[in-house]
Amino acid sequence: MDSMLGFKQFIVEMAGEKRAFQTSANEAEGMLVRHIVLGWSRNPPKNIAKYIGNTETEKDDNRASRISNFIHETIKRNFDKNHSRESSESYDTGTSKKLAGETRKQLGIPNFKAGRRIEDAVITSNNNHYLLDLKMSGKHSNGSFPSLKTNKIYSGISLSKDKNGKTIVKPRKNIVPNTHPVNQKDTLPVHINSLHKHFSSLDHNAKEKIVKELFNSHEETPKNVKKLQVIDGVGGTRIYDSDDVWNHFNEKFKPTSYSSEVSGLNKKIYAHNDAGEKMHISTVGVKHKRPSAGEQLDFNIRHHLSDKLSEKYGYKPLAYLEH
């Protein structure tokens, strides 16, 4: 039985399997995006044959439909009482390839000075914009990025290609004072240990700038823009306001320093406060090399902040839908 609880309802994590959709998380995200943007009947999948008479797929589609409706109801309840699905416009960022630039301008969305574009879909309504980051698995990641971009965020350097294909390396002095060497031929443990040593060598202000960039909280979000994270698991669907998570962290935990440690092929970031508490807030892991991209490494970024705040600091999601 479906039930939508009120504003900022408490959530109890269910143990065991974290994925509620029968299909993969990627396919589930695509299914949800179709419902958000056009609706199932107006935009059926290309491989429609496998959906006909498939009970498991029908259940997935029904779940995606409920989540889509839940997102619109959450927007109406928490941000804009005049919002309606019928009058809003929705966009699939997977097909809007220039969303980070030209398309954002066309939609009237302020183009942030920097930061990752992590939204999977955008809903625009009454001159308000809702950037949706969809995670259709309890064990979700917050992004998978190539090493060039990860190092740009994480280690203070910017790499680009000139017209001849030559790599151009520029220090980002506004983020950190020194550059971090990137060598695609290094082994995975070398990359992780190098990132760890570099982060550990920085002063507090430089570490904080990196952490804020990782959480996309390094600059003020315009009043007419909301960054919403939608996480689906066996227990139900949670919606978080990303900026609200960051504000709660600073108001309740009150971080005073950050540290780093290596665990296998993962680099963990911890926050500390004057009460002697240590909180694991993010993990950066080396995934693999991609020969098609010139032996380029991929990094997977996972955030644990909302879960940690829920466990000890009474943080509650913006809304919770129990399926």
SVG drawing of the C-alpha trace seen along z (x, -y; Angstrom):
<svg xmlns="http://www.w3.org/2000/svg" viewBox="-2 -33 55 45">
<polyline fill="none" stroke="black" stroke-width="0.4" points="0.0,0.0 1.4,-3.4 1.6,-6.1 3.3,-9.5 4.4,-10.8 4.5,-14.5 7.3,-17.0 10.7,-15.6 9.4,-12.2 11.7,-9.9 13.2,-7.0 14.2,-3.6 16.7,-1.8 15.7,1.8 18.4,4.4 19.3,6.9 18.8,6.3 19.0,2.6 17.7,2.6 13.9,2.6 13.8,2.6 14.1,6.0 16.1,4.5 19.5,2.9 19.9,-0.5 20.9,-2.1 17.8,-0.7 15.6,-1.7 16.9,-5.3 16.2,-5.4 12.6,-4.1 12.1,-6.8 13.4,-9.5 10.9,-8.4 8.1,-8.9 9.4,-12.2 9.9,-13.7 7.2,-12.2 5.4,-9.5 5.4,-5.8 2.6,-5.9 4.2,-8.8 7.8,-7.6 8.0,-3.8 11.4,-2.1 12.9,-0.9 12.9,2.7 9.2,2.6 8.7,6.3 10.4,7.5 8.0,5.4 4.8,6.9 3.4,9.6 6.5,9.3 5.2,9.2 8.5,8.1 8.9,5.3 5.3,4.2 6.1,3.9 9.2,1.9 7.2,-0.4 4.5,-0.9 7.2,-1.7 8.8,-4.2 5.4,-5.8 4.8,-6.2 8.2,-7.7 7.6,-10.2 4.3,-11.3 6.0,-11.4 8.6,-13.8 6.0,-16.2 4.0,-16.0 7.1,-16.7 7.8,-19.8 4.2,-21.0 4.2,-20.3 7.5,-21.8 8.4,-24.4 5.6,-25.6 1.9,-25.1 1.0,-26.1 3.2,-23.5 1.5,-20.9 2.9,-18.2 0.8,-19.4 2.1,-22.9 5.8,-22.0 8.5,-21.2 10.9,-18.3 14.2,-17.5 16.3,-14.4 19.9,-15.4 21.1,-12.3 19.7,-13.6 20.3,-17.3 24.0,-16.9 24.8,-20.6 22.9,-21.0 26.0,-22.3 26.1,-25.3 23.7,-26.3 20.7,-24.2 20.9,-25.6 20.8,-29.1 17.8,-28.2 16.0,-26.8 16.8,-29.9 18.8,-28.0 21.7,-30.1 25.0,-28.6 27.0,-27.9 30.6,-29.1 32.0,-25.6 31.1,-22.2 29.8,-18.9 26.6,-18.6 25.2,-15.5 21.5,-15.8 19.8,-13.1 16.7,-15.2 15.4,-18.7 11.9,-19.9 11.1,-23.5 7.9,-25.1 6.8,-28.6 10.4,-29.9 11.7,-27.4 14.2,-24.7 14.6,-21.3 17.8,-19.4 17.2,-15.7 20.0,-13.3 18.5,-9.8 19.9,-6.8 17.8,-3.7 19.8,-1.6 20.3,-1.8 24.0,-1.3 24.4,-4.2 27.3,-6.2 27.3,-10.0 29.1,-10.0 31.6,-8.2 34.1,-10.5 37.3,-10.2 40.6,-10.9 41.1,-14.2 37.9,-15.7 38.4,-14.0 41.9,-15.4 40.6,-18.8 38.2,-18.7 40.2,-16.8 43.8,-17.9 43.6,-21.4 44.7,-21.0 42.9,-21.5 43.7,-19.4 42.4,-20.0 43.4,-19.3 44.6,-21.8 43.7,-21.7 46.5,-19.3 45.4,-16.9 48.2,-17.9 47.4,-17.9 47.5,-21.3 48.0,-21.3 47.0,-24.4 47.1,-24.7 43.8,-25.8 45.3,-28.1 41.8,-29.1 41.3,-25.5 44.7,-24.4 48.2,-26.0 50.1,-23.2 49.5,-20.8 49.1,-17.0 50.9,-14.9 48.7,-12.8 50.3,-9.9 47.8,-7.5 50.5,-4.7 50.7,-4.6 49.1,-1.6 45.8,-2.0 47.3,-1.9 49.8,-4.6 47.0,-6.9 45.0,-6.4 48.1,-6.9 49.1,-9.9 45.7,-11.5 45.8,-10.7 49.2,-12.2 48.3,-15.3 45.1,-15.9 46.9,-15.3 49.5,-17.8 47.0,-20.7 45.9,-23.2 42.3,-23.2 41.0,-25.9 42.3,-24.0 40.9,-20.7 37.5,-22.4 37.4,-23.9 37.9,-20.4 35.3,-18.8 32.8,-21.6 33.5,-21.0 33.0,-17.2 29.6,-17.9 28.8,-20.6 28.3,-23.1 31.1,-25.5 28.8,-28.3 25.4,-29.6 22.5,-28.0 20.2,-30.6 16.8,-30.9 14.9,-29.5 17.1,-26.4 16.7,-23.3 19.2,-20.4 17.2,-17.2 18.6,-13.7 16.1,-10.9 17.3,-7.6 15.2,-4.4 15.7,-1.2 13.7,1.7 12.2,-0.4 10.9,-3.1 12.0,-6.3 13.7,-9.2 14.1,-12.7 16.8,-15.0 17.5,-18.6 21.3,-18.6 21.9,-22.1 19.9,-21.3 22.0,-18.2 25.2,-20.4 23.6,-23.0 22.5,-20.4 26.0,-19.0 27.6,-22.3 24.9,-23.3 24.8,-20.0 28.2,-18.2 30.2,-21.5 33.2,-20.2 36.5,-21.7 39.0,-19.6 39.1,-16.9 41.4,-13.9 42.1,-11.2 43.0,-7.5 43.5,-4.7 41.6,-1.5 42.5,0.8 41.7,-1.1 39.6,-3.6 40.4,-6.9 38.2,-7.9 37.5,-11.4 36.6,-12.0 35.3,-15.1 36.2,-15.9 34.8,-18.3 35.8,-19.7 33.8,-17.0 36.3,-14.4 33.9,-12.8 35.0,-11.4 32.5,-11.0 33.2,-9.2 31.6,-11.5 32.9,-10.5 34.9,-7.8 36.8,-8.2 37.7,-4.9 39.8,-4.0 37.6,-1.8 39.5,-0.8 41.4,-1.9 39.5,-2.6 41.8,-1.8 39.3,-3.6 40.1,-6.8 43.9,-6.5 44.3,-4.3 42.3,-6.9 41.3,-6.0 37.8,-6.2 37.0,-7.3 33.8,-6.5 32.7,-9.1 30.4,-8.0 28.9,-10.2 27.7,-9.0 26.8,-12.3 23.0,-12.0 23.1,-8.5 25.6,-9.5 23.5,-12.5 20.4,-10.4 22.1,-7.8 23.2,-10.3 22.1,-13.8 18.3,-13.4 18.5,-14.3 15.3,-13.5 14.7,-13.4 12.6,-16.1 10.0,-13.4 9.7,-9.6 7.4,-7.3 6.8,-3.8 6.1,-1.4"/>
</svg>
